[in-house]
């Protein structure tokens, strides 16, 4: 049966399916944005480095304890040593993947190779602790927080600096 305009009538079920399918994209995007905002809120603030493992070599001495990172709600970060900024950059996170992923971009820095450097990795964040495992952008993204020799991975464990 044809309608008066020459097209077959569309059933209500088809219209409902089309509405659901066309509205699913924005809903998924909104959910992802909410997840990003929630993790950004957890990441925001100052974090003290507790340990660093680079390519299987662990460093958890007093010098590491004087390194902190300050994260903003907008993804900007500043790396400090003894209270002085030594590098700055931005991060992009995706908390909807498993494990959660992060891209770090160095913008300014007094440490060697900080400017213009890109890293990719994974992260986990809790109220008072967090970990990140990352590699230079040209290497495969880590799949776990295992680290290890010959991987090129850098695994950093942080604790939140308490507000006094």
Wavefront OBJ file of the C-alpha trace (Angstrom):
o trace
v 0.000 0.000 0.000
v 1.340 3.435 -0.964
v 0.707 6.704 0.793
v -0.592 9.708 -1.074
v 2.942 11.010 -1.624
v 4.040 7.828 -3.400
v 6.060 6.211 -0.579
v 5.153 3.118 1.387
v 4.023 3.991 4.909
v 6.713 3.590 7.559
v 5.718 1.559 10.573
v 5.973 3.002 14.058
v 8.515 0.304 14.941
v 10.859 1.439 12.160
v 10.527 5.064 13.255
v 11.264 4.070 16.857
v 14.358 2.082 15.814
v 15.611 5.030 13.723
v 15.128 7.417 16.631
v 17.008 5.147 19.002
v 19.870 4.611 16.546
v 20.262 8.281 15.715
v 20.159 9.324 19.351
v 22.618 6.639 20.556
v 25.674 8.521 19.268
v 25.202 11.651 21.380
v 24.303 9.582 24.431
v 27.524 7.575 24.130
v 29.522 10.776 23.632
v 27.863 12.333 26.698
v 28.639 9.240 28.797
v 32.274 9.325 27.679
v 32.517 13.028 28.510
v 31.038 12.353 31.957
v 33.611 9.586 32.536
v 36.428 11.916 31.447
v 35.198 14.675 33.759
v 34.917 12.243 36.694
v 38.494 10.994 36.219
v 39.790 14.542 35.660
v 38.267 15.481 39.024
v 40.076 12.536 40.656
v 43.355 13.409 38.920
v 43.223 17.127 39.775
v 45.590 18.309 42.466
v 49.140 17.625 43.570
v 50.629 14.126 43.578
v 53.952 12.990 45.052
v 55.992 10.399 43.177
v 56.434 7.327 45.382
v 58.356 5.149 42.933
v 59.510 5.066 39.343
v 60.360 1.949 37.373
v 62.004 2.633 34.026
v 62.671 -0.357 31.797
v 62.716 -2.683 34.814
v 64.923 -0.511 37.046
v 63.168 0.736 40.193
v 63.931 4.015 41.940
v 62.205 4.766 45.239
v 64.789 6.929 47.016
v 64.446 10.295 48.753
v 65.129 12.193 45.515
v 62.027 10.701 43.965
v 59.984 11.804 46.976
v 60.744 15.434 46.097
v 59.171 15.101 42.648
v 55.512 16.059 42.349
v 53.048 16.609 39.565
v 50.157 19.034 39.623
v 47.180 18.181 37.418
v 44.479 20.630 36.384
v 40.858 19.831 35.564
v 41.597 20.789 31.945
v 44.306 18.158 31.400
v 47.247 20.500 31.893
v 50.051 19.263 34.117
v 53.224 20.627 35.702
v 56.128 18.465 36.864
v 58.024 19.882 39.839
v 61.322 18.957 41.483
v 61.941 20.482 44.898
v 59.015 22.833 44.268
v 60.341 24.211 40.963
v 58.599 23.549 37.658
v 60.804 21.476 35.365
v 58.245 20.491 32.715
v 54.700 21.285 31.615
v 52.272 19.713 29.223
v 48.826 18.400 28.511
v 47.125 15.049 28.752
v 44.217 13.397 27.010
v 42.504 10.530 28.799
v 40.010 7.855 27.868
v 38.530 6.216 30.956
v 36.082 4.197 28.834
v 38.782 1.770 27.649
v 40.139 -1.154 29.625
v 42.708 -0.405 30.821
v 42.149 3.360 30.866
v 44.424 5.172 28.386
v 46.342 8.430 28.469
v 48.363 10.519 26.000
v 50.926 12.931 27.456
v 52.386 15.825 25.502
v 55.295 17.874 26.777
v 54.983 21.576 25.981
v 57.747 23.220 28.027
v 60.554 21.845 30.094
v 64.011 22.314 31.437
v 64.603 18.575 31.521
v 66.156 17.007 28.458
v 63.649 16.019 25.765
v 60.599 17.366 27.648
v 59.489 19.784 24.932
v 57.513 18.271 22.120
v 57.691 14.753 23.532
v 54.609 12.552 23.302
v 53.932 9.479 25.402
v 51.075 6.980 25.375
v 50.073 4.742 28.209
v 47.576 3.449 30.685
v 46.513 4.780 34.063
v 44.479 4.049 37.135
v 43.400 6.593 39.697
v 41.872 6.356 43.147
v 41.198 8.965 45.808
v 44.712 8.912 47.314
v 46.807 6.815 44.900
v 47.386 6.522 41.181
v 49.623 4.733 38.701
v 50.624 5.402 35.147
v 52.573 3.168 32.789
v 53.701 4.861 29.585
v 56.063 4.635 26.626
v 57.227 6.978 23.862
v 54.479 7.458 21.267
v 56.260 5.244 18.714
v 56.060 2.139 20.956
v 53.031 -0.112 21.621
v 50.791 1.063 24.461
v 51.319 -1.049 27.602
v 48.587 -3.574 28.262
v 49.255 -3.862 32.003
v 51.174 -2.249 34.846
v 53.780 -5.033 34.818
v 56.655 -2.920 33.477
v 59.790 -5.003 33.054
v 63.124 -4.940 31.284
v 63.434 -4.413 27.550
v 59.919 -2.919 27.353
v 60.842 0.754 27.364
v 57.959 1.254 29.805
v 57.996 3.802 32.609
v 55.791 2.906 35.576
v 55.157 5.679 38.112
v 53.263 5.314 41.376
v 51.917 8.450 43.085
v 50.237 9.390 46.332
v 48.060 12.447 46.749
v 49.665 15.358 48.606
v 47.384 16.081 51.563
v 45.958 19.561 51.805
v 46.986 21.107 55.104
l 1 2 3 4 5 6 7 8 9 10 11 12 13 14 15 16 17 18 19 20 21 22 23 24 25 26 27 28 29 30 31 32 33 34 35 36 37 38 39 40 41 42 43 44 45 46 47 48 49 50 51 52 53 54 55 56 57 58 59 60 61 62 63 64 65 66 67 68 69 70 71 72 73 74 75 76 77 78 79 80 81 82 83 84 85 86 87 88 89 90 91 92 93 94 95 96 97 98 99 100 101 102 103 104 105 106 107 108 109 110 111 112 113 114 115 116 117 118 119 120 121 122 123 124 125 126 127 128 129 130 131 132 133 134 135 136 137 138 139 140 141 142 143 144 145 146 147 148 149 150 151 152 153 154 155 156 157 158 159 160 161 162 163 164
